[in-house]
């Protein structure tokens, strides 16, 4: 059942970015071109995503475990280090040069050939990072196994 919820979330996400035009690099690049022919329409897409996330975050904070099992991840560190700033800069440069961020890039591989090149570059970059930082991608077996559902945690859960 868990895979069905994951599939449904992915389907809603992909439909949303297709309808909004975020899979078209020309639309994304027009948004990034603040000194030229700027297209602010993607701000509404991002604003909508922030509103949905804020509501989901508020609901999730009231729970002790996620609806679909497992455990909530540990809080992220609140420090700005070179690794975070460097990664954000690389992501921004890649997004600006290609007009594609990872989600739309994967979806647009169906319709645009050059997005396959961008996807290949992303995969090469991910593997290169795994060579630099061997901790990347490891899963702690203790936190990966979902705990058995308790009566308070399974109440109101989708599919329960």
C-alpha positions in Angstrom: 0.0 0.0 0.0 2.9 2.3 0.7 4.1 2.2 -2.9 0.6 3.3 -4.0 0.7 6.4 -1.9 4.2 7.2 -3.3 2.9 6.7 -6.8 -0.1 8.9 -6.2 2.1 11.7 -4.7 4.4 11.5 -7.7 1.5 11.6 -10.1 0.0 14.7 -8.5 3.5 16.4 -8.4 4.2 15.6 -12.1 0.7 16.7 -13.2 1.2 20.0 -11.3 4.6 20.8 -12.8 3.3 20.0 -16.3 0.2 22.1 -15.9 2.2 25.0 -14.4 4.7 24.9 -17.3 7.7 24.1 -15.1 8.8 21.3 -17.5 9.4 23.9 -20.2 12.9 25.3 -19.9 11.8 28.5 -21.7 9.3 29.2 -18.9 11.9 28.6 -16.1 14.6 30.7 -17.9 12.1 33.5 -18.4 11.4 33.4 -14.6 15.2 33.6 -13.9 15.7 36.5 -16.4 14.8 39.3 -14.0 16.6 42.0 -16.1 15.0 41.0 -19.4 11.6 39.6 -20.3 10.8 38.4 -16.8 7.9 36.0 -16.3 6.8 36.0 -12.6 4.1 33.3 -13.0 6.3 30.6 -11.4 6.2 32.6 -8.1 2.6 31.5 -7.8 3.6 27.9 -8.3 6.2 28.2 -5.6 3.9 30.1 -3.4 1.2 27.4 -3.7 3.8 24.7 -2.9 4.9 26.7 0.3 1.2 26.9 1.4 0.6 23.1 0.9 3.9 22.3 2.7 3.1 24.6 5.6 -0.2 22.9 6.1 1.3 19.4 5.8 4.1 20.4 8.2 1.6 21.6 10.8 -0.3 18.3 10.6 2.9 16.2 10.7 4.2 18.0 13.8 1.2 16.7 15.8 2.1 13.1 15.0 4.7 10.9 16.6 5.3 8.8 13.5 4.5 9.2 9.8 1.2 7.9 8.5 2.9 5.3 6.3 5.3 4.0 9.0 8.9 4.4 9.6 10.3 7.4 11.6 10.6 11.1 11.0 14.1 12.1 10.0 16.3 13.8 12.5 16.3 17.6 12.3 18.7 19.1 9.8 21.7 21.0 11.1 21.0 24.8 11.3 24.5 25.8 10.3 25.5 27.4 7.0 28.7 25.6 6.0 30.8 25.6 2.8 29.2 22.2 1.8 25.7 23.6 1.9 26.5 26.9 0.2 28.6 25.1 -2.5 25.9 22.5 -3.1 23.2 25.2 -3.4 25.5 27.2 -5.8 26.1 24.2 -8.0 22.4 23.4 -8.0 21.5 27.0 -9.0 24.1 27.1 -11.8 22.9 23.8 -13.2 19.3 25.0 -13.0 20.1 28.3 -14.6 22.2 26.8 -17.4 19.7 24.1 -18.3 16.4 25.6 -17.2 15.6 22.3 -15.6 15.5 21.3 -12.0 15.5 17.6 -11.2 11.8 16.9 -11.0 10.9 18.6 -14.3 14.0 17.2 -15.9 13.0 13.6 -15.3 9.5 14.3 -16.6 10.8 16.2 -19.7 13.0 13.3 -20.7 9.9 12.0 -22.5 9.6 15.0 -24.8 13.1 16.7 -25.0 16.2 15.0 -26.0 18.6 17.4 -24.4 17.0 16.8 -21.0 18.5 13.3 -21.3 21.9 14.9 -21.5 21.1 17.0 -18.4 19.8 13.9 -16.6 23.0 12.0 -17.5 25.0 14.9 -16.1 23.0 14.9 -12.9 23.5 11.1 -12.5 27.3 11.5 -13.1 27.4 14.4 -10.6 25.6 12.2 -8.0 28.0 9.3 -8.5 31.0 11.7 -8.4 29.7 13.1 -5.1 29.4 9.5 -3.7 33.1 9.0 -4.5 34.0 12.2 -2.6 31.8 11.5 0.4 31.3 7.8 1.0 28.7 8.4 3.7 26.3 9.6 1.1 23.5 7.2 0.4 23.9 5.0 3.4 20.8 3.9 5.2 20.8 3.3 8.9 19.1 -0.1 9.1 17.6 0.6 12.5 15.8 3.7 11.3 14.8 2.2 7.9 12.6 -0.6 9.4 9.1 0.7 10.1 8.0 0.1 13.7 4.8 -1.9 14.3 1.8 0.4 14.2 0.4 1.4 17.6 -3.2 2.2 18.2 -2.6 5.9 18.5 -0.4 6.2 15.4 -2.6 4.2 13.0 -5.8 6.0 13.8 -6.8 8.1 10.8 -3.9 6.9 8.7 -4.6 6.5 4.9 -5.3 2.9 4.2 -5.6 1.9 7.8 
